[in-house]
Amino acid sequence: MKLILSDRPLELNLKDDKTIRYIDLSSLKIGNCVGCFGCWTKTPGKCVIRDDAVSVYPLIAKSREVLYISHVKYGGYDTIMKSMLERAIPIQQAFIRELDRETHHVQRAVSLKRATIIAYGELDQDEKEVFCQLVERNAKNMNFDSYHIIFSSENELEKIAKREVEKWKES
């Protein structure tokens, strides 16, 4: 499966494509992770907060290709995307493994992913560098076997997103 998570509505012309799932996070009710670790102890693999995030993180786990579209704020994902990615912690286990001489969580049946991140906003070079470092650090916990970051202005965002979706359709 291919998954698009966007922090805003986009017209991507996916009506006839059954292989791509598009989710506009701004249309969902997703609360913040409260750090209770209930998804590891009380209800393993399931968040104890019952909102729309519980239908999204299983899709993240199953997806082989992901396209994350997020405004960047202070060098990180903006609120909606950050909240969703934090709420996806149930797809990991509490157990730790060594990976490339670092410790990372053991995945809970999570597919390796090819990820594209479209980061948009009026960003200076420092903010772009911080964001690149964030994605690099997160890639191992998010089970990316490869990733690509595209920086975009808000005005070019939809055009760039459509181009990336067309690449998926061609492959």
N, C-alpha and C positions, 0 to 999 in steps of 0.2 A: 504494500500500500504506500501511496505517496500522500503526505499531509502538509497542508499549508495552515500555519497559525499566523493570523494577522491581528494587530492591535487596532485596526480600523477597517471599515467596510471598503471593499474593492470590487470592481467589475472585472472578473477574470474569464468570463465565457466558458464555464465548466459544465454547462447543462448536460451535455451528452457524454461526458467522461466519467466512467464508473471507477476508474483507477485512482482518481485524485479526490481527496476529501479536503474541503476548504472550511475553516472555522474562523469566524470573526469574533475574537475574544471580547470586543467591546459590546457585543450583544448578549453576553452571558453574565450570569451572577457568579462571580468567583471571589470568595473571601480570602483573606490573608492566611497563610500558614501561621498557626499559633505556637509551633515548636513543641507540641506535646508528645511527639513520637508515638502516638497511638497507632499510626500506620505500620509501625514496627512491632509494637507490643500488644495492643488490645485487639486490633483487627488487621493482622499482617497482610500487606499488599493493598489495603483499602484505607483511604482517609476517613477519619471520624467526622469530618465536616461534610454535611450532606448538601452540596450545591452543584452547580454545573461542572465544576472541575473533575468530579468523579467520572464523568462521561468522556472527558478529554484525555486524561493521562493514560488510559489503556490504549488509545489511538497513537499516542506518542511512542509507547512501548512497542507496538506492532509495526510501526512505519519503518520502511527501509530508506526512504528519502523524505527529508523534511525541508520546508522553506519557512523560515521564521522572518516575519516582517515586523519591525519594531522601531519606534521612535527611540532615539538615544538621548538619555538625560544624564549629565555628569559622568559620561564615559560608560554607562551601563544601560541595560534594558530599562525602558520606561515602565511605569507602575503595572499596567495590565499584563504585559508579557512576563515581567519579573514575578508577579504573583502566581501566574500559571506555572512557570517553571519551578518555582518553589513548592507549589502544591503537587508537583509530579514526583515528589520524593517516595511515594509508595512503590514506584517501579524499581526502587533499589532496596536492598536488604540492609539491616543494621550491621552486618558483618563487613569486615575490611579485608581487602586483598592488596597485594603488591603489584603494581603495574608501572613499568618503566622506572623502577626504583623509588616509587612514590606510593603512598597508601590511598586507596579509593574504595568506594562501596562496591559490594558485589551486586550485580544487576539481577533483577527478578524477571527472567525470560524477556529480555529487551533485545530487539534486533539491532545489529550494527547499522549505522546510518551514514548516508551521504547527506551532508547538511549545507544549505545555502542560507545565509543570513543577510537580509537586506536591512541595513541600518540607515535610517533617514533622519534628517534634521540639518540645521545649520551648525556643522561641527568644525572645530578647528583641529589642527594636526594633533595636538596633545590629547584631545578627547578621542580621536580616532585610534591613537596608539593605546590608550587605556582600554578602549572597547576591544581591540584586537587581543590584548593580553587577557581580558576577561574570557573571551570566547576560547582562546587557547587553553586556559586553565579549566574551563567547564567542559571542554570537549571529551575528556576521558570519563567524567562522571555522567555525561549525557550519551555515551557510547557512540560517538562519532568516529568512524574510521577515516573520514575525510570531511573537510569543511572549506567553505569559500565565503568570504565576506564581501558584500557590495555596498559601498556607501552611496547614498542618493540624497538629493534634495527632495523636499516634500512635493514639489511640482513634477518631478520626474518619476516619482515612486510607482504609480500605476503602470506606466509604460515599461519600466524595468521589471516589475512583477510579471506582467504579461509575457515579456521576453523569456523569463526564466521558466514559466509554465509551458511555453511553446517548446523549449528545449526538452522538457519532460515528455511532452506528447510525441516528439520526434524520436525519442530513444526507445 
